[in-house]
Amino acid sequence: MLSWALLFFIVAIIAGVAGFTGIAGAATGIAQILFFIFLILLVISLITGRRAP
């Protein structure tokens, strides 16, 4: 999921440089949402402590 967030972040940077502000804003928003979902899942994973036996 973090890779998807980075992909949308790169798309936002390229679109911003090219002048497509609408696309850049949308890609930035998607990247932020995916990053926060990743962080929440990471914290849940660390709390539950799933380890191989």
C-alpha distances in whole Angstrom, upper triangle without the diagonal:
4,5,5,6,9,10,11,13,14,15,17,19,20,21,23,25,26,27,25,24,23,20,19,19,17,15,15,15,12,10,11,11,7,8,10,8,6,10,11,10,11,14,15,14,16,19,19,20,19,21,22,26
4,5,5,6,9,10,10,12,14,15,17,19,20,21,23,24,26,24,23,23,20,18,19,17,14,14,14,12,9,10,11,7,6,9,9,6,9,12,11,11,14,15,15,16,19,20,20,20,21,23,27
4,5,5,6,9,10,11,12,14,15,17,18,20,21,23,24,23,22,22,19,18,19,17,14,14,15,12,10,12,13,9,9,13,12,10,13,15,14,14,18,19,18,20,23,23,23,22,23,25,29
4,5,5,6,9,10,11,12,14,15,16,18,20,21,22,20,20,19,16,15,16,14,11,12,12,9,7,10,11,7,9,12,11,10,13,15,15,15,19,20,19,21,24,24,25,24,25,27,31
4,5,5,6,9,10,10,12,14,15,16,19,20,21,19,18,18,15,13,14,12,9,9,10,7,4,7,8,5,6,9,10,9,11,14,14,14,17,19,19,20,23,24,24,24,26,28,32
4,5,5,6,9,10,11,12,14,15,17,18,20,19,18,18,15,13,15,14,10,10,12,10,7,10,11,9,8,12,13,11,14,17,17,16,19,21,21,22,25,26,26,26,27,29,33
4,5,5,6,9,10,11,12,14,16,17,18,17,17,17,14,12,14,13,9,10,12,10,8,11,13,11,11,15,15,14,16,19,19,19,22,24,23,25,28,29,29,28,29,31,35
4,5,5,6,9,10,10,12,14,15,16,14,14,13,10,9,10,9,5,7,9,7,5,9,10,9,10,13,14,14,16,19,19,20,22,24,24,26,28,29,30,29,31,33,37
4,5,5,6,9,10,10,12,14,15,14,13,14,11,9,10,10,7,6,9,8,6,8,11,10,10,13,15,14,16,19,20,20,22,24,24,26,28,30,30,30,32,34,37
4,5,5,6,9,10,11,12,14,13,14,15,12,9,12,12,9,9,12,12,9,12,15,14,13,17,18,17,19,22,22,22,25,27,27,28,31,32,32,32,34,35,39
4,5,5,6,8,10,10,12,11,11,12,9,7,10,10,7,8,11,11,9,13,15,14,15,18,19,19,21,23,24,24,27,29,29,30,33,34,34,34,36,37,41
4,6,5,6,9,10,10,9,9,10,7,4,7,8,5,6,9,10,9,11,14,14,14,17,19,19,20,23,24,24,27,28,29,30,33,34,35,35,37,38,42
4,5,5,6,9,10,10,10,12,10,7,10,11,9,8,12,13,11,13,16,16,16,19,21,21,22,25,26,26,28,30,31,32,34,36,36,36,38,39,43
4,5,5,6,9,9,10,12,10,8,11,13,10,11,15,15,14,16,19,19,19,22,23,23,25,28,28,28,31,33,33,34,37,38,38,38,40,41,45
4,5,5,6,5,7,9,6,5,9,10,9,10,13,14,14,16,18,19,19,22,23,24,25,28,29,29,32,34,34,35,38,39,40,40,41,43,47
4,5,5,6,6,9,8,5,8,11,10,10,13,15,14,16,19,19,20,22,24,24,26,28,29,30,32,34,34,36,38,40,40,40,42,44,48
4,5,8,9,12,11,9,12,14,13,13,17,18,17,19,22,22,22,25,27,27,28,31,32,32,34,36,37,38,40,42,42,42,44,46,49
4,6,8,11,10,9,13,15,14,15,18,19,18,21,23,23,24,27,28,28,30,33,34,34,36,38,39,40,42,44,44,44,46,47,51
4,6,9,9,8,11,13,13,14,17,18,19,20,23,24,24,27,28,29,30,33,34,35,37,39,39,40,43,44,45,45,47,49,52
4,6,6,6,9,10,11,12,14,16,16,18,20,21,22,25,26,27,29,31,32,33,35,36,37,39,41,42,43,43,45,47,51
4,6,5,6,9,10,10,12,14,15,16,18,20,21,23,24,25,27,29,30,31,33,35,36,37,39,41,42,42,44,46,50
4,5,5,6,9,10,11,13,14,16,17,19,20,22,23,25,26,28,29,30,32,34,35,37,38,40,41,41,43,45,49
4,5,5,6,8,10,11,12,14,16,17,18,20,21,22,24,26,27,28,30,32,33,35,36,38,39,39,41,43,46
4,5,5,6,9,10,10,12,14,15,16,18,20,21,22,24,26,27,29,30,31,33,35,36,37,37,39,41,45
4,6,5,6,9,10,11,12,14,15,17,19,20,21,23,25,26,27,29,30,32,33,35,36,37,39,41,45
4,5,5,6,9,10,11,12,14,16,17,18,20,21,23,24,26,27,29,30,32,33,35,35,37,39,43
4,5,5,6,9,10,11,12,14,15,16,18,20,21,22,24,26,27,28,30,32,33,33,35,37,40
4,5,5,6,9,10,10,12,14,15,17,18,20,21,23,25,26,27,29,30,31,32,34,36,40
4,5,5,6,9,10,11,12,14,16,17,19,20,21,23,24,26,27,29,30,31,33,36,39
4,5,5,6,9,10,11,12,14,16,17,18,20,21,22,24,26,27,28,29,31,33,37
4,6,5,6,9,10,10,12,14,15,16,18,20,21,22,24,26,27,27,29,31,35
4,6,5,6,9,10,11,12,14,15,17,19,20,21,23,25,26,26,29,31,35
4,5,5,6,9,10,11,12,14,16,17,18,20,21,23,24,25,28,30,34
4,6,5,6,9,10,11,12,14,15,16,18,20,21,22,22,25,27,31
4,5,5,6,9,10,10,12,14,15,16,18,20,21,22,24,26,30
4,5,5,6,9,10,11,12,14,15,17,18,20,21,24,26,30
4,5,5,6,9,10,11,12,14,15,17,18,19,22,24,28
4,6,5,6,9,10,10,12,14,15,16,17,19,22,25
4,5,5,6,9,10,11,12,14,15,17,19,22,25
4,5,5,6,9,10,11,12,14,16,19,22,25
4,5,5,6,9,10,11,12,13,16,18,22
4,5,5,6,9,10,11,12,14,17,20
4,5,5,6,9,10,12,15,18,21
4,5,5,6,8,10,13,17,19
4,5,5,6,7,10,13,16
4,6,5,8,10,14,16
4,5,9,11,15,17
4,6,9,13,14
4,6,10,12
4,7,9
4,6
4
